[in-house]
């Protein structure tokens, strides 16, 4: 909605004194012009004997005879003749198209006039008529004070106050609509900014999760392992070393089947230690959480966890093979005296770091999968909404 910035509202105030007879003639003029308009647009059938005159009371329309009599017999020498006019396109734009609209507007403007000149509304008498003039519809008003003495000319301050009041009344609904549109536009802009900030935050979070899933970084330190744990693991590693081939690459996939089975049993032993319980349980929870995003089947969840556990176990198995290879080399500094505990202690710590790393990876993957699932659901909902809107538009 856009108003023409040139002469949107025209207001004229003319002061008269000692012109009771001429005021009566003015009433006849504005009434006769209004009557022609009324006849032209077919209002005569709705308002029998209507002259087009109206006043402060919406339910009481004065006759032409009554209006002329009031103007000629007023007890005050002062009167004002007002014209309130709008461009026709602006009047249509703001909804001032019917006589009733102009009657309501004029009554509001006369209330503004009362405030501008400092005369109480019940001390002002007035008659008005609406002229549907092509290009500039307008209202004529004859107004005079009753029981109040004052000079006729309006001061510059009074005139400014009156015109400001008319502008506020004329543009009231339009200004409210602009305020609503402004608020809506502002809120839309803020929502867009919020969404952009949220999108940036989500993007940063996604990148962080992707990096964590690719190469997890944690701050947890390995727990303490006791001497009994170390001695038992050393025995198992020594037994493993005896079974391993004396040459070739030290990796699980290159080991004989007998060695694979043995090292996996030792890996299970390590993973079942109490110190490994918490990170392993958290890893399992995240793996199952990620599986639930795609399926509610418990069997699928069990399969996902078993696969993740087997992967961790084989990673630990590779650590065990490397340590057993050290024992196999008969390097005395690893097996003599107090140094005998170094291999199993480092093995336990390395196994813990593997679990912790996989726990962090599973946590990042689960959160990333949840984020992707939410984004997919939003996209599908948006597609469905647009499709529904398209179907509705076709129906319309």
C-alpha positions in Angstrom: 0.0 0.0 0.0 1.5 3.3 -1.1 0.0 6.8 -0.7 0.6 9.6 -3.2 3.0 12.0 -1.4 1.6 15.1 -3.1 -1.5 16.7 -1.5 -2.7 13.5 0.2 -5.0 15.6 2.5 -6.3 19.0 1.8 -7.8 21.1 4.7 -9.3 24.6 4.4 -10.7 26.7 7.2 -12.5 30.0 6.4 -13.6 32.3 9.1 -16.9 34.3 8.8 -18.5 36.9 11.1 -22.0 38.3 11.1 -23.0 36.1 8.1 -26.0 34.2 9.5 -27.9 34.7 6.3 -25.0 33.7 4.1 -24.3 30.7 6.4 -27.9 29.6 5.7 -27.2 29.9 2.0 -24.0 27.9 2.4 -26.0 25.1 4.1 -28.4 25.1 1.2 -25.5 24.9 -1.2 -23.7 22.0 0.4 -27.0 20.2 1.0 -28.1 20.6 -2.6 -24.8 19.3 -3.9 -25.0 16.4 -1.6 -28.6 15.7 -2.6 -27.6 15.4 -6.3 -24.8 13.0 -5.3 -27.3 10.9 -3.3 -29.8 10.8 -6.2 -27.1 9.9 -8.6 -25.9 6.9 -6.6 -29.3 5.7 -5.6 -29.3 6.6 -1.9 -32.7 8.2 -2.1 -34.5 4.9 -1.8 -32.5 4.1 1.4 -33.0 7.5 3.0 -36.3 9.1 2.1 -36.2 12.9 1.7 -32.5 12.8 2.5 -30.7 16.1 1.8 -27.2 14.7 2.5 -26.8 16.8 5.6 -25.4 15.3 8.7 -24.2 16.4 12.1 -22.7 15.3 15.4 -25.4 12.7 16.0 -25.2 9.6 13.7 -28.8 8.7 14.2 -30.2 12.2 13.5 -30.0 13.6 10.0 -31.3 17.2 9.8 -33.5 18.3 7.0 -32.6 21.1 4.7 -35.1 23.4 6.3 -33.9 22.6 9.8 -30.3 23.1 8.7 -30.9 26.5 7.2 -32.8 27.6 10.3 -30.0 26.5 12.6 -27.5 28.4 10.5 -29.6 31.6 10.3 -30.7 31.7 13.9 -27.4 30.8 15.6 -26.7 33.1 18.6 -23.0 33.6 17.7 -21.4 36.0 15.2 -18.5 33.6 14.6 -18.6 30.6 12.3 -16.1 28.6 10.3 -16.4 26.9 7.0 -14.2 23.8 6.7 -13.3 21.6 3.7 -11.7 18.2 4.2 -10.6 16.7 0.9 -8.6 13.7 -0.3 -7.3 12.6 -3.7 -9.7 10.1 -5.1 -7.1 7.4 -5.5 -5.9 7.9 -1.9 -9.5 7.9 -0.6 -10.1 4.5 -2.3 -6.8 3.2 -1.0 -7.7 4.1 2.6 -11.3 3.0 2.4 -13.1 6.3 2.3 -15.4 5.5 -0.6 -18.9 5.7 0.8 -20.9 8.4 2.4 -21.0 6.6 5.7 -17.1 6.5 5.7 -17.0 10.2 5.3 -19.6 10.8 8.0 -17.6 8.9 10.5 -14.4 10.6 9.4 -15.9 14.1 9.7 -17.2 13.4 13.2 -13.7 12.4 14.3 -12.2 15.4 12.6 -14.7 17.7 14.3 -13.6 16.2 17.6 -10.0 17.2 16.6 -11.2 20.7 15.7 -12.8 21.0 19.2 -9.5 20.1 20.8 -7.5 22.4 18.5 -9.6 25.6 19.2 -10.1 24.7 22.9 -13.9 24.5 22.8 -15.7 21.6 24.4 -17.5 19.4 21.8 -21.0 20.0 23.3 -20.3 23.7 22.8 -19.8 23.3 19.1 -22.6 23.0 16.6 -22.0 22.0 13.1 -23.6 20.7 9.9 -21.8 18.9 7.1 -22.3 17.3 3.7 -20.2 14.9 1.6 -19.6 15.7 -2.0 -18.5 12.8 -4.2 -16.4 15.0 -6.5 -14.5 13.1 -9.2 -10.8 13.4 -8.5 -11.2 14.8 -5.0 -14.1 13.6 -2.8 -14.6 16.0 0.1 -16.7 17.1 3.1 -18.0 20.6 3.7 -18.6 21.6 7.3 -20.2 24.7 8.8 -19.3 25.0 12.5 -20.0 27.6 15.1 -19.6 27.9 18.9 -22.7 28.1 21.1 -22.5 29.9 24.4 -18.8 30.6 23.9 -17.2 33.9 22.9 -13.9 33.9 21.1 -12.2 35.4 18.1 -12.8 34.0 14.7 -9.3 33.5 13.2 -7.5 30.4 14.2 -3.9 30.9 15.3 -1.1 29.2 13.5 -0.8 26.9 16.4 -4.5 26.0 16.4 -4.4 25.5 12.6 -1.3 23.3 12.9 -3.0 21.3 15.7 -6.2 20.8 13.7 -4.4 19.7 10.5 -2.2 17.3 12.5 -5.4 15.9 14.1 -7.0 15.4 10.7 -4.0 13.7 9.4 -4.0 11.3 12.3 -7.7 10.5 11.8 -7.5 10.1 8.1 -4.3 8.1 8.1 -5.1 6.2 11.4 -6.0 2.9 9.9 -3.4 3.2 7.2 -0.7 4.0 9.8 -1.8 1.1 11.9 -1.6 -1.2 8.9 1.9 0.2 8.1 2.9 -0.4 11.8 1.6 -4.0 11.5 3.5 -4.5 8.2 6.6 -2.9 9.7 6.4 -5.1 12.7 5.8 -8.2 10.5 8.7 -7.2 8.3 10.9 -6.6 11.3 10.0 -9.9 12.9 10.5 -11.7 9.5 14.0 -10.0 9.3 14.8 -11.0 12.9 13.5 -14.5 12.3 15.7 -14.7 9.2 18.7 -13.5 11.2 17.9 -15.9 14.0 17.6 -18.7 11.5 20.9 -17.7 9.8 22.6 -17.6 13.2 21.1 -20.9 14.1 22.2 -22.3 10.7 25.7 -21.0 11.3 25.6 -22.6 14.8 24.3 -25.8 13.3 27.0 -25.7 10.6 29.7 -25.2 13.1 28.3 -27.9 15.3 28.1 -30.3 12.3 31.7 -29.5 11.3 32.8 -30.1 14.9 30.9 -33.4 15.0 32.3 -34.5 11.7 35.8 -33.8 12.8 35.2 -35.6 16.1 33.7 -38.6 14.2 36.7 -38.6 11.9 39.4 -38.1 14.5 38.1 -38.1 18.1 39.9 -36.0 20.7 39.2 -36.6 24.4 40.5 -35.5 27.7 39.9 -38.6 29.8 43.0 -40.1 31.4 43.5 -43.9 31.8 42.4 -45.3 35.1 44.8 -46.9 37.6 45.5 -50.6 37.0 46.6 -52.8 39.9 49.5 -55.2 40.2 47.3 -58.3 40.0 45.9 -56.9 36.7 49.4 -56.3 35.4 50.7 -59.7 36.4 47.8 -61.6 34.8 48.1 -59.7 31.6 51.8 -60.3 31.4 51.3 -64.0 31.6 48.7 -63.9 28.8 51.0 -61.8 26.6 53.9 -64.2 27.3 51.7 -67.2 26.3 50.6 -65.3 23.2 54.2 -64.5 22.2 55.0 -68.2 22.2 52.2 -68.9 19.7 53.0 -66.0 17.3 55.1 -66.6 14.2 58.7 -65.4 14.5 58.6 -63.3 11.4 56.2 -61.4 9.2 54.0 -58.3 9.7 52.6 -58.0 13.3 48.9 -57.4 12.5 45.8 -59.4 13.3 44.8 -60.1 9.7 48.2 -61.7 9.0 48.2 -64.0 12.0 47.3 -67.7 11.9 43.8 -68.6 13.0 45.0 -70.0 16.3 46.7 -66.7 17.1 43.7 -64.7 16.1 41.5 -66.6 18.4 43.9 -66.4 21.3 44.6 -62.7 21.0 40.8 -62.0 20.7 40.3 -63.9 24.0 42.9 -61.7 25.7 41.3 -58.6 24.2 37.9 -59.7 25.7 39.7 -60.2 29.0 41.1 -56.6 28.8 37.7 -55.1 27.8 35.9 -56.8 30.6 38.0 -55.2 33.3 36.1 -52.9 35.7 38.2 -49.9 34.6 36.9 -50.3 31.1 33.3 -50.6 32.1 32.1 -47.0 32.0 33.6 -45.9 28.6 32.5 -49.1 27.0 28.9 -48.7 28.3 28.8 -45.1 27.1 30.0 -46.3 23.7 27.3 -48.9 23.6 24.6 -46.4 24.5 25.6 -44.1 21.7 25.8 -46.9 19.1 22.3 -48.1 20.1 21.1 -44.5 20.0 22.3 -44.1 16.5 20.7 -47.4 15.5 17.4 -46.2 16.9 17.4 -43.3 14.5 17.0 -45.7 11.6 15.1 -48.6 13.2 13.3 -49.5 16.4 14.3 -53.2 15.9 16.1 -54.5 19.0 17.8 -57.1 16.8 19.3 -54.4 14.6 20.5 -52.5 17.6 22.2 -55.7 18.9 23.8 -56.2 15.6 25.1 -52.6 15.5 26.6 -52.9 18.9 28.2 -56.3 18.2 29.8 -54.9 15.1 31.1 -51.9 17.0 32.4 -54.1 19.9 34.1 -56.5 17.5 35.9 -53.5 15.8 37.1 -52.2 19.2 38.2 -55.7 20.2 40.3 -56.1 17.0 41.9 -52.7 17.6 42.9 -53.8 21.1 44.0 -57.2 19.7 46.5 -55.4 17.4 47.9 -53.6 20.5 48.3 -56.9 22.3 50.1 -58.4 19.3 52.6 -55.6 19.2 53.3 -55.9 22.9 53.6 -59.7 22.6 56.1 -59.2 19.8 58.3 -57.2 22.2 58.3 -60.0 24.6 59.0 -62.4 21.8 62.2 -60.6 20.9 63.6 -61.6 24.3 64.6 -58.0 25.1 65.6 -58.2 28.8 64.9 -54.6 29.6 61.2 -55.3 29.1 61.1 -58.3 31.3 63.7 -57.9 34.0 62.8 -56.7 37.5 60.4 -53.8 38.0 60.5 -53.2 34.2 58.4 -56.3 33.9 55.2 -54.3 34.6 55.7 -51.7 31.9 54.4 -53.8 29.0 51.0 -54.8 30.6 50.5 -51.3 32.0 51.1 -49.6 28.7 48.9 -52.2 27.1 46.0 -51.5 29.4 46.4 -47.7 28.9 46.5 -48.1 25.1 43.4 -50.3 25.2 41.6 -47.7 27.4 42.5 -44.9 24.9 41.1 -47.1 22.0 37.8 -47.5 23.9 37.7 -43.8 24.8 38.4 -42.8 21.2 35.7 -45.1 19.9 33.3 -43.8 22.5 33.8 -40.2 21.4 33.5 -41.3 17.8 30.2 -43.1 18.5 28.9 -40.1 20.5 29.7 -37.7 17.6 28.3 -40.1 15.0 25.0 -40.5 17.0 24.6 -36.8 17.4 25.4 -36.2 13.7 23.0 -38.8 12.6 20.3 -37.2 14.8 21.0 -33.8 13.3 20.8 -35.2 9.8 17.5 -37.0 10.6 16.0 -33.8 11.9 17.1 -31.9 8.8 15.7 -34.6 6.5 12.4 -34.5 8.4 12.2 -30.7 8.0 13.0 -30.9 4.3 10.3 -33.5 3.8 7.8 -31.4 5.8 8.6 -28.4 3.7 8.2 -30.4 0.5 4.9 -31.7 1.8 3.7 -28.3 2.8 4.6 -26.8 -0.6 3.0 -29.7 -2.4 -0.2 -29.2 -0.4 -0.1 -25.5 -1.2 0.2 -26.3 -4.8 -2.7 -28.7 -4.7 -4.8 -26.1 -2.9 -3.9 -23.4 -5.4 -5.0 -25.7 -8.3 -8.3 -26.3 -6.6 -8.8 -22.6 -6.2 
